[in-house]
Amino acid sequence: MKLTEIFEKKQYSLSFEVFPPKTDDVYDSVKTATEEIAALKPAFMSVTYGAGGGTSKYTLDIAKNIKKQHGVESLAHLTCVSSTRETVLARIADFRAAGVENVMALRGDIPADMLGADRSGWAYRHAVDLIREIKASGADFCIGGACYPEVHPESGNQKEDILHLKEKIDAGCDFLTTQMFFDNNLLYNFLYKILEAGINVPVVAGIMPITNAKQVERAIHLSGSFMPQRFKSLVDKFGSDPLAMKQAGIAYATDQIIDLFANGVTNVHVYSMNKPDVAQKIQANLLDILGKDAR
């Protein structure tokens, strides 16, 4: 099933993101964690893709297992940073052969040793290049893209960022998933601005439950996320107590999701970090809102 079919229903949906193992020796434990999350029967699950395609085989394995063994629709990530055209076309062919219907097309993080490299000769410099490649390949994928409610770290300003986002939509992107954010007002403002820019595809809100204090620094580093005072107070109060911080982080994420649902955002994607207990607790907090089908 293509994810746009889920979004068209305009019902509340909760989905989760998982990541594949980096090495063979932890494959079984990661697979078990993803299966425990799949057992919750979310709307769908996304499976990330390692930098430079390092875990691409595992991405496909996990995505196939989620769908075939557990009946949960999967969204396989595909990144193109520093990749050759031959490599990307081979990955597209692998996805098609495996029956994957949904692909998240991303540029991906630039490896540290390539940050200063000349990118002019790269086959793909931006996610829009990958989207165009997928469309040109003839693959009938439902294509997702990323968006930043605040602003992409490499964009000069939000107006410029939204113009580039419109290019992705015009290239064939079917829906968008946001980077993490911790103040819902940032998302509401962003949704208004992209609608003004002519972007009217479904937007899935990405929520990151912060369950330990160390994640705060990483969240800021990855996306430059604004941390509202309410959230800072939570971390200051409970950050040194792992169990209390975990409970508080789940409660904060749940509160964000309830507010999103109440304000017309129907699709929420939780960056669950391969933590079945976190996914389960968030879903349990929302069962009556999501409806009986989520039980």
Residue, then its C-alpha position, 0 to 999 in steps of 0.5 A: m500500500k502506498l502511504t498516500e492511501i493512508f494519508e487520504k483517509k484523514q484519520y489520526s495515524l501514528s507511525f514509527e521510525v527504526f534504524p538498521p544495524k551497522t554490523d552483522d553481530v547486532y542484526d538479530s537484536v535490532k531485528t527483534a526490536t523492530e519486530e516488537i515495534a511492528a507488533l504495535k501495528p502502527a500506520f507504517m514504519s520507516v527504516t533509515y539508511g546509513a551514511g553513504g549507503g553503508t547499511s543499505k542491505y539491512t534497510l531493505d531486509i528490515a523493511k521487507n520483514i516488517k511488511k511480510q512477517h508483520g503486515v505493517e507497511s514500510l517506508a524505506h529510506l534512500t540517500c544519495v550523498s556522494s553516491t554514484r548513479e550506478t549505485v543509486l540505480a542498483r538500490i532502486a532496482d533492489f527496492r522494486a524487486a523486493g516489492v517496496e512501494n514507499v521510498m523516503a528520498l534524502r540527500g543524507d548527511i555528508p560524511a565528515d571527511m567530505l565536508g570540505a570536498d568539491r561537490s560539483g562532480w557529484a551525481y547528486r548534490h541535493a535530494v531533488d536530484l534523487i527524486r528526479e532520478i527515481k521518477a526517471s527510472g520508471a519505478d512506481f514508488c510513493i516518494g517522501g521527502a524531508c522538511y524543516p519546520e524551523v529552517h534547513p541548517e544549510s539554508g540562508n533563510q526559511k524563504e529560500d528553504i521553502l523554495h527548494l522544498k517546492e522544487k522537490i514537490d514539483a519533481g515528484c515528491d508525494f508527501l513530506t515528513t518534518q525534522m524533529f521539533f519541540d514547539n508545535n507553534l513552529l510547525y503551525n507557522f511552517l504549514y501556513k507558509i508552505l501552503e502559501a508557496g503552493i505546497n499542498v501535499p500531506v505533511v507528517a509531523g516528526i516527533m522525537p521523544i527525548t528520553n535522556a539528557k544526552q539526546v538534547e545536545r544531539a538534537i540541537h546538533l542535528s537540526g538546530s532545534f529550538m528548545p522552548q523554556r518548558f522543555k528546558s525546565l523539564v530537562d533541568k529538573f529530571g535530566s540527572d534521573p534516567l527513569a524520571m527523564k524517560q517518563a517526562g520525555i514520553a509525557y512531553a512527546t505525548d502532549q505534543i502529539i495530542d496538541l497536533f491532533a487537536n489542531g488538525v495535524t492527522n499524521v504523526h511519525v515518532y522517531s522511536m530510536n529502536k526502543p519498543d518500550v518508548a513506542q508502546k508507552i506513547q501509543a498506549n497514551l493515545l489509544d482512545i484518541l487513535g481509536k479502537d483499530a489501534r488497540 
